[in-house]
Amino acid sequence: MQVITLSPTELDKHAARLAEAVKTGSTCRFDAIVAVRRGGSLVCDAFCRHFPAGDYGVRFDVTLQRPSTQRKGGGMSRILKRLPVPILNAMRIMEAVMLGMLRQSEKNVPLPDVRIPEGLVTLLTGETGPAILLIDDAIDSGDTLSAIADAIKKTNPNTTIIIAVITETTVHPRIRANYTLYRNRTLIRFPWSNDYKGN
């Protein structure tokens, strides 16, 4: 397990690589891009700068976070920024290991509720077999993307969903990405991460 820090410039390069992988590997034109707010939205911003505008229709952003993500931030962010990077890396690895162990002990974890934007519902119900590109920064447990994909499929079971992320951090997530730059348990410190220190 390793930790990589991406500056805004490096994030843009990674998003360009992801866009190129989707562009060369996918045979369909997407009716919509759906980004998971907040990290997925920022990845999507960069991704769309490198992906042909004619290859996707409209963009939607869905808000859904894991409870552990919602608890982070605040005063903890100021403390984290003062710690040396090797300690921050060790803390990230420990958190990932603990979450993995906790996940193995939990069986049949229910998916969170997702509210699909009305415009996306209209698009899904108006197409016979829509193609959706679902973008996020990372897949950890996979619960977030799985919940969104399930909500989309409930709206239109004939939807094709392609998932693109920068990294998959766990060995057996609930849902896998079709396109990812890292599938080797690489943890990434993004520019919006609470422990990101800048350049």
N, C-alpha and C positions, 0 to 999 in steps of 0.2 A: 504494500500500500504506500502510495506517495502523495505528496501535496504539491500542487502547482499554483503559483500566483499569476493571475492574468491582469496586466495593466489594461486600460481602455484600448490602447493600440494593439496589444496582443489579443484582446477579445475580438476586435474587428477582424484580425487575421484568422482567428479560429472560426468566426462566423462565416467568413469567406470560404474557408475550407469545407465547412458544413454545407453551405449553399452549393458549392461545386459538386459535392458528393450527391446531394439530392437531385441536382440538375442532370447529372450524367447517369444516375441510377434509376430515376423514376421515369416511367413512360407516360404518365398522365399529366394533364393540366389540372391544377387544383381549383376548386370552386371557392375555397376560402382557406386562409391561414388562421389558426386559433392559437394564441399565445397565452401562457399561464402567467398571470401577473404575480410578482413583480420581476423576478429574475428572467423568466421566460419572455416577458415583454421586451426587456432590454436586449436579450439575445436576438429576438425577432427584429428589433429595430436595425441591428447590424446585419442580420441575415438578409433582410429585404433590400439593403443597399447593394447586395451582391447577387441577388436572385432576379431573373428577368420578370419585370412587372406583368408582362403578358402571360406568364405561366401560373398566375394565381388571381383569383377574383378579389374578394374583399377580406379585410382583416377584422378579427374579433379578439378581445382580451377577456379572459375569465379569471375571476378572483377566487382562489381556493388555496389555503395554506395548511400545512401540517401543524398540529398544535405545538410541536417543538419549535417551529419557525416563529409562531406567534409569540412565544415566550421570550425569544431573544431580543436584544436591543436595549435601549434605555441606557442606564448607568453602566451596564455590563460592557457596552460597546466602548466606552471611554477607557475602561480598565484593560480590555483586550488590546487596544491600540498601543498601550504602554509596554506590553510584554514583548520579549524578544521573539523573533520569527521561529526559531527552533522549538520554543515552548508552545507557541501557537500551533505549530504543526503537530506536535505530540498530542496536544489537547484535541485537535481535529480527528486524529487517528483513534484516540481513545473513545471519543464520542461515537465514531463510526462503528467501532468494535462493539461498544455497549448497545447501540441501537440494533446491530445485527443479532446480538445474543438475545435481546429483548424480543425481537421480531420472531426468532425461532421458537421462543416459549409461548408466543401468542398464536392461537389458532383461529382461523376464520375472523380476522379483524374486519369489522364492517367498514364499507367505504363511506367517506363523507358525502353529504348531500351537495349537489351541484345545481346551480341555476344557470341554464344556458341563455345567453342574450337573445332577446326577441328577434333581432335581425337574423341571427343564426338559425333559430327555429324556423323562420319564414323561408330561408334558403334551403334548409334540409327538407322541409315538407313540400317545397316547390320543385325539387329535382328527383328523378327516378333513382339515380345511383350517384349521388354527389361524392366528390373526392375532397377530403379535408387533410391539410397538413397541420399537425399538432406540434407546437414548439415549446420547449422548456429549457432551462439551463442544465438541469441534472435530474437523473432518476436515482432516488435513494431506495425507499421501500417500493416505489411505483404506485402507491395508493392514489396520489393526486391525479396522475395521468390516467390511471385505470378508471377512476371515478368520472373524469371528463369524457373519456372514450365511451364508457357505459351510457352516460347521459345522452351523448350524441347518437349512439346506436339505438337507444330507446325511442328517440325522436324519428329516426329513419334507419331501420335495420339494414338497408342496402347501401349504407355509406361505407366508402373505403377510407380508412384512417391510416395515414402514414405519420410516424412519430420521428422527430429529429431533435436530438439533444447534444450538448457538448460532451457530457460524461455520464456513465452509469457507475455508481459507486458501490453497488452490492452485487453479489454473485447471482442471487436468485430473486430479482425484483418481481413484483406482481405482474408487471407489464414490461416488455422489452422495447427498445427503440429500433426502428428500421435503419436509422442512420445515427451514428454517434462517432465522435473522434476518439473517445477513450472508453474501453469496455474492460478495463483491467483494474478496477477499484481505485481509480485515480480521483482524489479529492481536489476540488478546485476552489481557490480563494478568488472570487470575482470582485470587480471594483465596488460592488454594492454590499459585499459581505461585511459583517460587523467587525471582523478582525483584519480588514484590508487597511494597509498602512500607506498606500500611495507609492509613488516612485522613490 
